[in-house]
Amino acid sequence: MALLALAFCWAHKTGEWKHQAVRPLKIKKHGRPEQSLFRYGLDYLTNSLLQGLQKMEERFRLLLLFLCPPERVMVSGQNPEIVALKI
């Protein structure tokens, strides 16, 4: 059960980070986002982990998202490949 809780938190934090730093979710006509933050992060984690995390930056970013609050992990400019940590 604890492992599921960790996975849920990791996916939700990743969704928050991606919504803030990479690309915000679109709001539909009825006022709700197109996906939940959990689903947004879960899709990102699933794609990253299944593709084998080929780039070192990707591995580092996922580790930072697991350990740090999402508002401290930022993307430099418009390039999601560069990761920085706000202090």
PDB file with SEQRES, HELIX, SHEET and CRYST1 records, atoms N, CA, C and O in Angstrom:
SEQRES   1 A   87  MET ALA LEU LEU ALA LEU ALA PHE CYS TRP ALA HIS LYS          
SEQRES   2 A   87  THR GLY GLU TRP LYS HIS GLN ALA VAL ARG PRO LEU LYS          
SEQRES   3 A   87  ILE LYS LYS HIS GLY ARG PRO GLU GLN SER LEU PHE ARG          
SEQRES   4 A   87  TYR GLY LEU ASP TYR LEU THR ASN SER LEU LEU GLN GLY          
SEQRES   5 A   87  LEU GLN LYS MET GLU GLU ARG PHE ARG LEU LEU LEU LEU          
SEQRES   6 A   87  PHE LEU CYS PRO PRO GLU ARG VAL MET VAL SER GLY GLN          
SEQRES   7 A   87  ASN PRO GLU ILE VAL ALA LEU LYS ILE                          
HELIX    1 AA1 ALA A    2  TRP A   17  1                                  16    
HELIX    2 AA2 LYS A   18  VAL A   22  3                                   5    
HELIX    3 AA3 LEU A   37  LEU A   50  1                                  14    
HELIX    4 AA4 MET A   56  LEU A   67  1                                  12    
HELIX    5 AA5 PRO A   70  ARG A   72  5                                   3    
SHEET    1 AA1 2 VAL A  73  VAL A  75  0                                        
SHEET    2 AA1 2 VAL A  83  LEU A  85 -1                                        
CRYST1    1.000    1.000    1.000  90.00  90.00  90.00 P 1           1          
ATOM      1  N   MET A   1       0.817  -1.182   0.000  1.00  0.00           N  
ATOM      2  CA  MET A   1       0.000   0.000   0.000  1.00  0.00           C  
ATOM      3  C   MET A   1       0.869   1.259   0.000  1.00  0.00           C  
ATOM      4  O   MET A   1       0.536   2.252  -0.646  1.00  0.00           O  
ATOM      5  N   ALA A   2       1.976   1.207   0.723  1.00  0.00           N  
ATOM      6  CA  ALA A   2       2.876   2.368   0.775  1.00  0.00           C  
ATOM      7  C   ALA A   2       3.493   2.637  -0.591  1.00  0.00           C  
ATOM      8  O   ALA A   2       3.693   3.793  -0.964  1.00  0.00           O  
ATOM      9  N   LEU A   3       3.794   1.588  -1.334  1.00  0.00           N  
ATOM     10  CA  LEU A   3       4.366   1.756  -2.667  1.00  0.00           C  
ATOM     11  C   LEU A   3       3.379   2.447  -3.608  1.00  0.00           C  
ATOM     12  O   LEU A   3       3.776   3.275  -4.428  1.00  0.00           O  
ATOM     13  N   LEU A   4       2.100   2.109  -3.491  1.00  0.00           N  
ATOM     14  CA  LEU A   4       1.077   2.771  -4.306  1.00  0.00           C  
ATOM     15  C   LEU A   4       0.950   4.249  -3.934  1.00  0.00           C  
ATOM     16  O   LEU A   4       0.761   5.099  -4.805  1.00  0.00           O  
ATOM     17  N   ALA A   5       1.054   4.548  -2.656  1.00  0.00           N  
ATOM     18  CA  ALA A   5       0.984   5.942  -2.218  1.00  0.00           C  
ATOM     19  C   ALA A   5       2.171   6.742  -2.765  1.00  0.00           C  
ATOM     20  O   ALA A   5       2.003   7.881  -3.203  1.00  0.00           O  
ATOM     21  N   LEU A   6       3.364   6.150  -2.741  1.00  0.00           N  
ATOM     22  CA  LEU A   6       4.537   6.824  -3.311  1.00  0.00           C  
ATOM     23  C   LEU A   6       4.376   7.049  -4.807  1.00  0.00           C  
ATOM     24  O   LEU A   6       4.702   8.123  -5.314  1.00  0.00           O  
ATOM     25  N   ALA A   7       3.876   6.044  -5.514  1.00  0.00           N  
ATOM     26  CA  ALA A   7       3.679   6.170  -6.961  1.00  0.00           C  
ATOM     27  C   ALA A   7       2.642   7.247  -7.279  1.00  0.00           C  
ATOM     28  O   ALA A   7       2.821   8.025  -8.216  1.00  0.00           O  
ATOM     29  N   PHE A   8       1.565   7.292  -6.505  1.00  0.00           N  
ATOM     30  CA  PHE A   8       0.545   8.319  -6.720  1.00  0.00           C  
ATOM     31  C   PHE A   8       1.132   9.708  -6.517  1.00  0.00           C  
ATOM     32  O   PHE A   8       0.918  10.604  -7.333  1.00  0.00           O  
ATOM     33  N   CYS A   9       1.876   9.887  -5.420  1.00  0.00           N  
ATOM     34  CA  CYS A   9       2.475  11.205  -5.137  1.00  0.00           C  
ATOM     35  C   CYS A   9       3.463  11.617  -6.215  1.00  0.00           C  
ATOM     36  O   CYS A   9       3.498  12.780  -6.615  1.00  0.00           O  
ATOM     37  N   TRP A  10       4.267  10.669  -6.689  1.00  0.00           N  
ATOM     38  CA  TRP A  10       5.246  10.963  -7.735  1.00  0.00           C  
ATOM     39  C   TRP A  10       4.550  11.390  -9.023  1.00  0.00           C  
ATOM     40  O   TRP A  10       4.960  12.360  -9.661  1.00  0.00           O  
ATOM     41  N   ALA A  11       3.498  10.668  -9.407  1.00  0.00           N  
ATOM     42  CA  ALA A  11       2.766  11.010 -10.630  1.00  0.00           C  
ATOM     43  C   ALA A  11       2.080  12.370 -10.487  1.00  0.00           C  
ATOM     44  O   ALA A  11       2.087  13.168 -11.424  1.00  0.00           O  
ATOM     45  N   HIS A  12       1.497  12.635  -9.335  1.00  0.00           N  
ATOM     46  CA  HIS A  12       0.807  13.916  -9.134  1.00  0.00           C  
ATOM     47  C   HIS A  12       1.798  15.073  -9.142  1.00  0.00           C  
ATOM     48  O   HIS A  12       1.531  16.109  -9.751  1.00  0.00           O  
ATOM     49  N   LYS A  13       2.950  14.909  -8.466  1.00  0.00           N  
ATOM     50  CA  LYS A  13       3.977  15.958  -8.467  1.00  0.00           C  
ATOM     51  C   LYS A  13       4.519  16.192  -9.873  1.00  0.00           C  
ATOM     52  O   LYS A  13       4.795  17.331 -10.252  1.00  0.00           O  
ATOM     53  N   THR A  14       4.672  15.132 -10.636  1.00  0.00           N  
ATOM     54  CA  THR A  14       5.148  15.273 -12.015  1.00  0.00           C  
ATOM     55  C   THR A  14       4.115  16.014 -12.854  1.00  0.00           C  
ATOM     56  O   THR A  14       4.480  16.851 -13.679  1.00  0.00           O  
ATOM     57  N   GLY A  15       2.832  15.719 -12.657  1.00  0.00           N  
ATOM     58  CA  GLY A  15       1.768  16.431 -13.365  1.00  0.00           C  
ATOM     59  C   GLY A  15       1.729  17.902 -13.009  1.00  0.00           C  
ATOM     60  O   GLY A  15       1.543  18.748 -13.884  1.00  0.00           O  
ATOM     61  N   GLU A  16       1.903  18.223 -11.721  1.00  0.00           N  
ATOM     62  CA  GLU A  16       1.958  19.631 -11.307  1.00  0.00           C  
ATOM     63  C   GLU A  16       3.120  20.349 -11.969  1.00  0.00           C  
ATOM     64  O   GLU A  16       2.967  21.462 -12.472  1.00  0.00           O  
ATOM     65  N   TRP A  17       4.283  19.709 -11.966  1.00  0.00           N  
ATOM     66  CA  TRP A  17       5.469  20.320 -12.565  1.00  0.00           C  
ATOM     67  C   TRP A  17       5.262  20.554 -14.064  1.00  0.00           C  
ATOM     68  O   TRP A  17       5.567  21.630 -14.580  1.00  0.00           O  
ATOM     69  N   LYS A  18       4.741  19.541 -14.753  1.00  0.00           N  
ATOM     70  CA  LYS A  18       4.560  19.670 -16.194  1.00  0.00           C  
ATOM     71  C   LYS A  18       3.528  20.747 -16.517  1.00  0.00           C  
ATOM     72  O   LYS A  18       3.671  21.469 -17.504  1.00  0.00           O  
ATOM     73  N   HIS A  19       2.489  20.857 -15.691  1.00  0.00           N  
ATOM     74  CA  HIS A  19       1.465  21.884 -15.891  1.00  0.00           C  
ATOM     75  C   HIS A  19       2.042  23.284 -15.699  1.00  0.00           C  
ATOM     76  O   HIS A  19       1.691  24.203 -16.438  1.00  0.00           O  
ATOM     77  N   GLN A  20       2.923  23.453 -14.714  1.00  0.00           N  
ATOM     78  CA  GLN A  20       3.494  24.767 -14.431  1.00  0.00           C  
ATOM     79  C   GLN A  20       4.651  25.124 -15.354  1.00  0.00           C  
ATOM     80  O   GLN A  20       4.754  26.269 -15.795  1.00  0.00           O  
ATOM     81  N   ALA A  21       5.520  24.170 -15.653  1.00  0.00           N  
ATOM     82  CA  ALA A  21       6.784  24.497 -16.302  1.00  0.00           C  
ATOM     83  C   ALA A  21       6.825  24.184 -17.795  1.00  0.00           C  
ATOM     84  O   ALA A  21       7.492  24.895 -18.547  1.00  0.00           O  
ATOM     85  N   VAL A  22       6.146  23.162 -18.234  1.00  0.00           N  
ATOM     86  CA  VAL A  22       6.289  22.742 -19.630  1.00  0.00           C  
ATOM     87  C   VAL A  22       5.113  23.207 -20.469  1.00  0.00           C  
ATOM     88  O   VAL A  22       5.282  24.016 -21.380  1.00  0.00           O  
ATOM     89  N   ARG A  23       3.917  22.701 -20.169  1.00  0.00           N  
ATOM     90  CA  ARG A  23       2.737  23.057 -20.956  1.00  0.00           C  
ATOM     91  C   ARG A  23       1.494  22.946 -20.078  1.00  0.00           C  
ATOM     92  O   ARG A  23       1.168  21.856 -19.608  1.00  0.00           O  
ATOM     93  N   PRO A  24       0.799  24.056 -19.851  1.00  0.00           N  
ATOM     94  CA  PRO A  24      -0.403  23.995 -19.015  1.00  0.00           C  
ATOM     95  C   PRO A  24      -1.516  23.186 -19.685  1.00  0.00           C  
ATOM     96  O   PRO A  24      -1.620  23.134 -20.910  1.00  0.00           O  
ATOM     97  N   LEU A  25      -2.327  22.570 -18.864  1.00  0.00           N  
ATOM     98  CA  LEU A  25      -3.480  21.833 -19.376  1.00  0.00           C  
ATOM     99  C   LEU A  25      -4.526  22.797 -19.904  1.00  0.00           C  
ATOM    100  O   LEU A  25      -4.711  23.883 -19.356  1.00  0.00           O  
ATOM    101  N   LYS A  26      -5.198  22.407 -20.951  1.00  0.00           N  
ATOM    102  CA  LYS A  26      -6.268  23.233 -21.502  1.00  0.00           C  
ATOM    103  C   LYS A  26      -7.514  23.073 -20.634  1.00  0.00           C  
ATOM    104  O   LYS A  26      -7.785  21.993 -20.108  1.00  0.00           O  
ATOM    105  N   ILE A  27      -8.258  24.154 -20.496  1.00  0.00           N  
ATOM    106  CA  ILE A  27      -9.513  24.139 -19.757  1.00  0.00           C  
ATOM    107  C   ILE A  27     -10.646  23.980 -20.774  1.00  0.00           C  
ATOM    108  O   ILE A  27     -10.752  24.752 -21.728  1.00  0.00           O  
ATOM    109  N   LYS A  28     -11.475  22.982 -20.559  1.00  0.00           N  
ATOM    110  CA  LYS A  28     -12.597  22.728 -21.473  1.00  0.00           C  
ATOM    111  C   LYS A  28     -13.730  23.722 -21.229  1.00  0.00           C  
ATOM    112  O   LYS A  28     -13.673  24.528 -20.300  1.00  0.00           O  
ATOM    113  N   LYS A  29     -14.753  23.657 -22.068  1.00  0.00           N  
ATOM    114  CA  LYS A  29     -15.877  24.596 -21.981  1.00  0.00           C  
ATOM    115  C   LYS A  29     -16.626  24.485 -20.661  1.00  0.00           C  
ATOM    116  O   LYS A  29     -17.179  25.479 -20.190  1.00  0.00           O  
ATOM    117  N   HIS A  30     -16.660  23.320 -20.060  1.00  0.00           N  
ATOM    118  CA  HIS A  30     -17.392  23.141 -18.805  1.00  0.00           C  
ATOM    119  C   HIS A  30     -16.562  23.552 -17.583  1.00  0.00           C  
ATOM    120  O   HIS A  30     -17.017  23.409 -16.448  1.00  0.00           O  
ATOM    121  N   GLY A  31     -15.333  24.068 -17.814  1.00  0.00           N  
ATOM    122  CA  GLY A  31     -14.537  24.621 -16.741  1.00  0.00           C  
ATOM    123  C   GLY A  31     -13.538  23.679 -16.095  1.00  0.00           C  
ATOM    124  O   GLY A  31     -12.824  24.071 -15.172  1.00  0.00           O  
ATOM    125  N   ARG A  32     -13.478  22.444 -16.566  1.00  0.00           N  
ATOM    126  CA  ARG A  32     -12.531  21.485 -15.998  1.00  0.00           C  
ATOM    127  C   ARG A  32     -11.364  21.279 -16.951  1.00  0.00           C  
ATOM    128  O   ARG A  32     -11.509  21.458 -18.161  1.00  0.00           O  
ATOM    129  N   PRO A  33     -10.201  20.902 -16.409  1.00  0.00           N  
ATOM    130  CA  PRO A  33      -9.057  20.626 -17.295  1.00  0.00           C  
ATOM    131  C   PRO A  33      -9.297  19.367 -18.124  1.00  0.00           C  
ATOM    132  O   PRO A  33     -10.121  18.519 -17.778  1.00  0.00           O  
ATOM    133  N   GLU A  34      -8.554  19.268 -19.231  1.00  0.00           N  
ATOM    134  CA  GLU A  34      -8.735  18.125 -20.119  1.00  0.00           C  
ATOM    135  C   GLU A  34      -8.301  16.810 -19.480  1.00  0.00           C  
ATOM    136  O   GLU A  34      -8.820  15.754 -19.840  1.00  0.00           O  
ATOM    137  N   GLN A  35      -7.356  16.855 -18.537  1.00  0.00           N  
ATOM    138  CA  GLN A  35      -6.908  15.683 -17.790  1.00  0.00           C  
ATOM    139  C   GLN A  35      -6.667  16.104 -16.350  1.00  0.00           C  
ATOM    140  O   GLN A  35      -6.508  17.289 -16.058  1.00  0.00           O  
ATOM    141  N   SER A  36      -6.642  15.133 -15.459  1.00  0.00           N  
ATOM    142  CA  SER A  36      -6.250  15.449 -14.090  1.00  0.00           C  
ATOM    143  C   SER A  36      -4.730  15.580 -14.034  1.00  0.00           C  
ATOM    144  O   SER A  36      -4.021  15.087 -14.912  1.00  0.00           O  
ATOM    145  N   LEU A  37      -4.240  16.247 -12.994  1.00  0.00           N  
ATOM    146  CA  LEU A  37      -2.795  16.379 -12.835  1.00  0.00           C  
ATOM    147  C   LEU A  37      -2.147  15.007 -12.648  1.00  0.00           C  
ATOM    148  O   LEU A  37      -1.037  14.766 -13.123  1.00  0.00           O  
ATOM    149  N   PHE A  38      -2.846  14.117 -11.954  1.00  0.00           N  
ATOM    150  CA  PHE A  38      -2.330  12.766 -11.773  1.00  0.00           C  
ATOM    151  C   PHE A  38      -2.149  12.065 -13.120  1.00  0.00           C  
ATOM    152  O   PHE A  38      -1.103  11.470 -13.378  1.00  0.00           O  
ATOM    153  N   ARG A  39      -3.159  12.137 -13.965  1.00  0.00           N  
ATOM    154  CA  ARG A  39      -3.091  11.467 -15.270  1.00  0.00           C  
ATOM    155  C   ARG A  39      -2.011  12.093 -16.161  1.00  0.00           C  
ATOM    156  O   ARG A  39      -1.309  11.386 -16.885  1.00  0.00           O  
ATOM    157  N   TYR A  40      -1.889  13.391 -16.101  1.00  0.00           N  
ATOM    158  CA  TYR A  40      -0.885  14.122 -16.883  1.00  0.00           C  
ATOM    159  C   TYR A  40       0.519  13.663 -16.489  1.00  0.00           C  
ATOM    160  O   TYR A  40       1.361  13.407 -17.350  1.00  0.00           O  
ATOM    161  N   GLY A  41       0.759  13.564 -15.195  1.00  0.00           N  
ATOM    162  CA  GLY A  41       2.051  13.103 -14.703  1.00  0.00           C  
ATOM    163  C   GLY A  41       2.271  11.625 -14.948  1.00  0.00           C  
ATOM    164  O   GLY A  41       3.381  11.207 -15.275  1.00  0.00           O  
ATOM    165  N   LEU A  42       1.216  10.822 -14.791  1.00  0.00           N  
ATOM    166  CA  LEU A  42       1.334   9.384 -15.012  1.00  0.00           C  
ATOM    167  C   LEU A  42       1.686   9.078 -16.462  1.00  0.00           C  
ATOM    168  O   LEU A  42       2.515   8.209 -16.731  1.00  0.00           O  
ATOM    169  N   ASP A  43       1.062   9.785 -17.391  1.00  0.00           N  
ATOM    170  CA  ASP A  43       1.399   9.592 -18.808  1.00  0.00           C  
ATOM    171  C   ASP A  43       2.855   9.942 -19.083  1.00  0.00           C  
ATOM    172  O   ASP A  43       3.541   9.236 -19.822  1.00  0.00           O  
ATOM    173  N   TYR A  44       3.322  11.025 -18.492  1.00  0.00           N  
ATOM    174  CA  TYR A  44       4.720  11.443 -18.681  1.00  0.00           C  
ATOM    175  C   TYR A  44       5.673  10.408 -18.093  1.00  0.00           C  
ATOM    176  O   TYR A  44       6.652  10.031 -18.736  1.00  0.00           O  
ATOM    177  N   LEU A  45       5.393   9.947 -16.875  1.00  0.00           N  
ATOM    178  CA  LEU A  45       6.240   8.931 -16.245  1.00  0.00           C  
ATOM    179  C   LEU A  45       6.225   7.626 -17.030  1.00  0.00           C  
ATOM    180  O   LEU A  45       7.270   7.007 -17.228  1.00  0.00           O  
ATOM    181  N   THR A  46       5.050   7.208 -17.477  1.00  0.00           N  
ATOM    182  CA  THR A  46       4.938   5.959 -18.237  1.00  0.00           C  
ATOM    183  C   THR A  46       5.747   6.030 -19.516  1.00  0.00           C  
ATOM    184  O   THR A  46       6.500   5.108 -19.828  1.00  0.00           O  
ATOM    185  N   ASN A  47       5.598   7.116 -20.260  1.00  0.00           N  
ATOM    186  CA  ASN A  47       6.360   7.263 -21.507  1.00  0.00           C  
ATOM    187  C   ASN A  47       7.854   7.304 -21.234  1.00  0.00           C  
ATOM    188  O   ASN A  47       8.638   6.686 -21.955  1.00  0.00           O  
ATOM    189  N   SER A  48       8.248   8.026 -20.203  1.00  0.00           N  
ATOM    190  CA  SER A  48       9.673   8.148 -19.888  1.00  0.00           C  
ATOM    191  C   SER A  48      10.272   6.822 -19.445  1.00  0.00           C  
ATOM    192  O   SER A  48      11.354   6.445 -19.896  1.00  0.00           O  
ATOM    193  N   LEU A  49       9.579   6.118 -18.571  1.00  0.00           N  
ATOM    194  CA  LEU A  49      10.118   4.862 -18.055  1.00  0.00           C  
ATOM    195  C   LEU A  49      10.098   3.748 -19.094  1.00  0.00           C  
ATOM    196  O   LEU A  49      11.003   2.913 -19.113  1.00  0.00           O  
ATOM    197  N   LEU A  50       9.089   3.717 -19.956  1.00  0.00           N  
ATOM    198  CA  LEU A  50       9.024   2.662 -20.979  1.00  0.00           C  
ATOM    199  C   LEU A  50      10.000   2.894 -22.123  1.00  0.00           C  
ATOM    200  O   LEU A  50      10.409   1.941 -22.786  1.00  0.00           O  
ATOM    201  N   GLN A  51      10.378   4.143 -22.365  1.00  0.00           N  
ATOM    202  CA  GLN A  51      11.346   4.423 -23.416  1.00  0.00           C  
ATOM    203  C   GLN A  51      12.770   4.207 -22.938  1.00  0.00           C  
ATOM    204  O   GLN A  51      13.709   4.337 -23.723  1.00  0.00           O  
ATOM    205  N   GLY A  52      12.946   3.885 -21.683  1.00  0.00           N  
ATOM    206  CA  GLY A  52      14.263   3.540 -21.185  1.00  0.00           C  
ATOM    207  C   GLY A  52      15.086   4.693 -20.680  1.00  0.00           C  
ATOM    208  O   GLY A  52      16.268   4.514 -20.387  1.00  0.00           O  
ATOM    209  N   LEU A  53      14.507   5.878 -20.566  1.00  0.00           N  
ATOM    210  CA  LEU A  53      15.237   7.038 -20.049  1.00  0.00           C  
ATOM    211  C   LEU A  53      16.606   7.170 -20.710  1.00  0.00           C  
ATOM    212  O   LEU A  53      17.637   7.045 -20.049  1.00  0.00           O  
ATOM    213  N   GLN A  54      16.608   7.418 -21.993  1.00  0.00           N  
ATOM    214  CA  GLN A  54      17.830   7.425 -22.774  1.00  0.00           C  
ATOM    215  C   GLN A  54      18.735   8.609 -22.454  1.00  0.00           C  
ATOM    216  O   GLN A  54      19.950   8.512 -22.622  1.00  0.00           O  
ATOM    217  N   LYS A  55      18.184   9.700 -22.006  1.00  0.00           N  
ATOM    218  CA  LYS A  55      19.003  10.883 -21.739  1.00  0.00           C  
ATOM    219  C   LYS A  55      19.237  11.039 -20.246  1.00  0.00           C  
ATOM    220  O   LYS A  55      18.342  10.775 -19.443  1.00  0.00           O  
ATOM    221  N   MET A  56      20.419  11.460 -19.879  1.00  0.00           N  
ATOM    222  CA  MET A  56      20.766  11.655 -18.477  1.00  0.00           C  
ATOM    223  C   MET A  56      19.928  12.768 -17.850  1.00  0.00           C  
ATOM    224  O   MET A  56      19.584  12.684 -16.671  1.00  0.00           O  
ATOM    225  N   GLU A  57      19.592  13.816 -18.619  1.00  0.00           N  
ATOM    226  CA  GLU A  57      18.777  14.910 -18.098  1.00  0.00           C  
ATOM    227  C   GLU A  57      17.402  14.412 -17.679  1.00  0.00           C  
ATOM    228  O   GLU A  57      16.850  14.853 -16.671  1.00  0.00           O  
ATOM    229  N   GLU A  58      16.857  13.492 -18.461  1.00  0.00           N  
ATOM    230  CA  GLU A  58      15.545  12.921 -18.157  1.00  0.00           C  
ATOM    231  C   GLU A  58      15.585  12.149 -16.842  1.00  0.00           C  
ATOM    232  O   GLU A  58      14.674  12.273 -16.023  1.00  0.00           O  
ATOM    233  N   ARG A  59      16.609  11.374 -16.638  1.00  0.00           N  
ATOM    234  CA  ARG A  59      16.755  10.612 -15.390  1.00  0.00           C  
ATOM    235  C   ARG A  59      16.884  11.550 -14.204  1.00  0.00           C  
ATOM    236  O   ARG A  59      16.264  11.335 -13.162  1.00  0.00           O  
ATOM    237  N   PHE A  60      17.686  12.584 -14.364  1.00  0.00           N  
ATOM    238  CA  PHE A  60      17.893  13.546 -13.294  1.00  0.00           C  
ATOM    239  C   PHE A  60      16.603  14.292 -12.968  1.00  0.00           C  
ATOM    240  O   PHE A  60      16.293  14.513 -11.798  1.00  0.00           O  
ATOM    241  N   ARG A  61      15.853  14.678 -13.991  1.00  0.00           N  
ATOM    242  CA  ARG A  61      14.600  15.399 -13.791  1.00  0.00           C  
ATOM    243  C   ARG A  61      13.596  14.540 -13.030  1.00  0.00           C  
ATOM    244  O   ARG A  61      12.953  15.029 -12.102  1.00  0.00           O  
ATOM    245  N   LEU A  62      13.450  13.278 -13.400  1.00  0.00           N  
ATOM    246  CA  LEU A  62      12.494  12.413 -12.714  1.00  0.00           C  
ATOM    247  C   LEU A  62      12.901  12.175 -11.264  1.00  0.00           C  
ATOM    248  O   LEU A  62      12.044  12.097 -10.384  1.00  0.00           O  
ATOM    249  N   LEU A  63      14.189  12.062 -11.013  1.00  0.00           N  
ATOM    250  CA  LEU A  63      14.659  11.902  -9.641  1.00  0.00           C  
ATOM    251  C   LEU A  63      14.380  13.167  -8.821  1.00  0.00           C  
ATOM    252  O   LEU A  63      13.950  13.083  -7.670  1.00  0.00           O  
ATOM    253  N   LEU A  64      14.625  14.329  -9.416  1.00  0.00           N  
ATOM    254  CA  LEU A  64      14.333  15.587  -8.723  1.00  0.00           C  
ATOM    255  C   LEU A  64      12.841  15.733  -8.435  1.00  0.00           C  
ATOM    256  O   LEU A  64      12.456  16.203  -7.365  1.00  0.00           O  
ATOM    257  N   LEU A  65      12.003  15.330  -9.392  1.00  0.00           N  
ATOM    258  CA  LEU A  65      10.564  15.425  -9.176  1.00  0.00           C  
ATOM    259  C   LEU A  65      10.102  14.484  -8.081  1.00  0.00           C  
ATOM    260  O   LEU A  65       9.115  14.757  -7.399  1.00  0.00           O  
ATOM    261  N   PHE A  66      10.809  13.381  -7.910  1.00  0.00           N  
ATOM    262  CA  PHE A  66      10.460  12.448  -6.840  1.00  0.00           C  
ATOM    263  C   PHE A  66      10.861  13.001  -5.480  1.00  0.00           C  
ATOM    264  O   PHE A  66      10.155  12.790  -4.494  1.00  0.00           O  
ATOM    265  N   LEU A  67      11.990  13.710  -5.415  1.00  0.00           N  
ATOM    266  CA  LEU A  67      12.539  14.147  -4.137  1.00  0.00           C  
ATOM    267  C   LEU A  67      12.147  15.560  -3.728  1.00  0.00           C  
ATOM    268  O   LEU A  67      12.031  15.839  -2.535  1.00  0.00           O  
ATOM    269  N   CYS A  68      11.940  16.460  -4.692  1.00  0.00           N  
ATOM    270  CA  CYS A  68      11.718  17.884  -4.397  1.00  0.00           C  
ATOM    271  C   CYS A  68      10.295  18.295  -4.743  1.00  0.00           C  
ATOM    272  O   CYS A  68       9.635  17.631  -5.542  1.00  0.00           O  
ATOM    273  N   PRO A  69       9.812  19.395  -4.144  1.00  0.00           N  
ATOM    274  CA  PRO A  69       8.512  19.932  -4.555  1.00  0.00           C  
ATOM    275  C   PRO A  69       8.568  20.394  -6.014  1.00  0.00           C  
ATOM    276  O   PRO A  69       9.608  20.880  -6.457  1.00  0.00           O  
ATOM    277  N   PRO A  70       7.476  20.253  -6.769  1.00  0.00           N  
ATOM    278  CA  PRO A  70       7.501  20.594  -8.199  1.00  0.00           C  
ATOM    279  C   PRO A  70       7.781  22.056  -8.479  1.00  0.00           C  
ATOM    280  O   PRO A  70       8.300  22.381  -9.547  1.00  0.00           O  
ATOM    281  N   GLU A  71       7.454  22.960  -7.547  1.00  0.00           N  
ATOM    282  CA  GLU A  71       7.720  24.377  -7.812  1.00  0.00           C  
ATOM    283  C   GLU A  71       9.202  24.710  -7.731  1.00  0.00           C  
ATOM    284  O   GLU A  71       9.609  25.785  -8.170  1.00  0.00           O  
ATOM    285  N   ARG A  72      10.018  23.820  -7.184  1.00  0.00           N  
ATOM    286  CA  ARG A  72      11.464  24.056  -7.121  1.00  0.00           C  
ATOM    287  C   ARG A  72      12.188  23.536  -8.350  1.00  0.00           C  
ATOM    288  O   ARG A  72      13.327  23.926  -8.607  1.00  0.00           O  
ATOM    289  N   VAL A  73      11.538  22.654  -9.122  1.00  0.00           N  
ATOM    290  CA  VAL A  73      12.149  22.115 -10.340  1.00  0.00           C  
ATOM    291  C   VAL A  73      11.610  22.913 -11.508  1.00  0.00           C  
ATOM    292  O   VAL A  73      10.401  22.943 -11.737  1.00  0.00           O  
ATOM    293  N   MET A  74      12.495  23.557 -12.247  1.00  0.00           N  
ATOM    294  CA  MET A  74      12.039  24.398 -13.355  1.00  0.00           C  
ATOM    295  C   MET A  74      12.772  24.032 -14.635  1.00  0.00           C  
ATOM    296  O   MET A  74      13.838  23.416 -14.611  1.00  0.00           O  
ATOM    297  N   VAL A  75      12.178  24.424 -15.744  1.00  0.00           N  
ATOM    298  CA  VAL A  75      12.776  24.218 -17.053  1.00  0.00           C  
ATOM    299  C   VAL A  75      13.383  25.533 -17.482  1.00  0.00           C  
ATOM    300  O   VAL A  75      12.761  26.586 -17.345  1.00  0.00           O  
ATOM    301  N   SER A  76      14.587  25.477 -17.997  1.00  0.00           N  
ATOM    302  CA  SER A  76      15.272  26.682 -18.429  1.00  0.00           C  
ATOM    303  C   SER A  76      14.726  27.123 -19.786  1.00  0.00           C  
ATOM    304  O   SER A  76      14.912  26.426 -20.783  1.00  0.00           O  
ATOM    305  N   GLY A  77      14.059  28.266 -19.832  1.00  0.00           N  
ATOM    306  CA  GLY A  77      13.507  28.797 -21.078  1.00  0.00           C  
ATOM    307  C   GLY A  77      12.416  27.906 -21.631  1.00  0.00           C  
ATOM    308  O   GLY A  77      11.601  27.370 -20.880  1.00  0.00           O  
ATOM    309  N   GLN A  78      12.399  27.749 -22.930  1.00  0.00           N  
ATOM    310  CA  GLN A  78      11.401  26.921 -23.588  1.00  0.00           C  
ATOM    311  C   GLN A  78      11.901  25.510 -23.842  1.00  0.00           C  
ATOM    312  O   GLN A  78      11.168  24.690 -24.394  1.00  0.00           O  
ATOM    313  N   ASN A  79      13.127  25.210 -23.454  1.00  0.00           N  
ATOM    314  CA  ASN A  79      13.719  23.907 -23.720  1.00  0.00           C  
ATOM    315  C   ASN A  79      13.482  22.982 -22.534  1.00  0.00           C  
ATOM    316  O   ASN A  79      14.116  23.167 -21.495  1.00  0.00           O  
ATOM    317  N   PRO A  80      12.585  21.980 -22.645  1.00  0.00           N  
ATOM    318  CA  PRO A  80      12.328  21.089 -21.519  1.00  0.00           C  
ATOM    319  C   PRO A  80      13.464  20.114 -21.242  1.00  0.00           C  
ATOM    320  O   PRO A  80      13.366  19.305 -20.319  1.00  0.00           O  
ATOM    321  N   GLU A  81      14.540  20.174 -22.023  1.00  0.00           N  
ATOM    322  CA  GLU A  81      15.674  19.272 -21.813  1.00  0.00           C  
ATOM    323  C   GLU A  81      16.591  19.767 -20.704  1.00  0.00           C  
ATOM    324  O   GLU A  81      17.339  18.975 -20.131  1.00  0.00           O  
ATOM    325  N   ILE A  82      16.549  21.061 -20.387  1.00  0.00           N  
ATOM    326  CA  ILE A  82      17.450  21.630 -19.402  1.00  0.00           C  
ATOM    327  C   ILE A  82      16.697  21.790 -18.093  1.00  0.00           C  
ATOM    328  O   ILE A  82      15.624  22.392 -18.045  1.00  0.00           O  
ATOM    329  N   VAL A  83      17.271  21.245 -17.039  1.00  0.00           N  
ATOM    330  CA  VAL A  83      16.615  21.250 -15.733  1.00  0.00           C  
ATOM    331  C   VAL A  83      17.436  22.102 -14.777  1.00  0.00           C  
ATOM    332  O   VAL A  83      18.666  22.037 -14.770  1.00  0.00           O  
ATOM    333  N   ALA A  84      16.748  22.897 -13.972  1.00  0.00           N  
ATOM    334  CA  ALA A  84      17.413  23.679 -12.935  1.00  0.00           C  
ATOM    335  C   ALA A  84      16.631  23.528 -11.649  1.00  0.00           C  
ATOM    336  O   ALA A  84      15.435  23.236 -11.676  1.00  0.00           O  
ATOM    337  N   LEU A  85      17.283  23.720 -10.541  1.00  0.00           N  
ATOM    338  CA  LEU A  85      16.657  23.625  -9.240  1.00  0.00           C  
ATOM    339  C   LEU A  85      16.673  25.006  -8.609  1.00  0.00           C  
ATOM    340  O   LEU A  85      17.738  25.596  -8.423  1.00  0.00           O  
ATOM    341  N   LYS A  86      15.483  25.528  -8.275  1.00  0.00           N  
ATOM    342  CA  LYS A  86      15.392  26.835  -7.599  1.00  0.00           C  
ATOM    343  C   LYS A  86      15.813  26.653  -6.149  1.00  0.00           C  
ATOM    344  O   LYS A  86      15.442  25.678  -5.495  1.00  0.00           O  
ATOM    345  N   ILE A  87      16.578  27.589  -5.671  1.00  0.00           N  
ATOM    346  CA  ILE A  87      17.017  27.514  -4.272  1.00  0.00           C  
ATOM    347  C   ILE A  87      16.336  28.585  -3.463  1.00  0.00           C  
ATOM    348  O   ILE A  87      16.570  28.692  -2.259  1.00  0.00           O  
TER     349      ILE A  87                                                      
END                                                                             
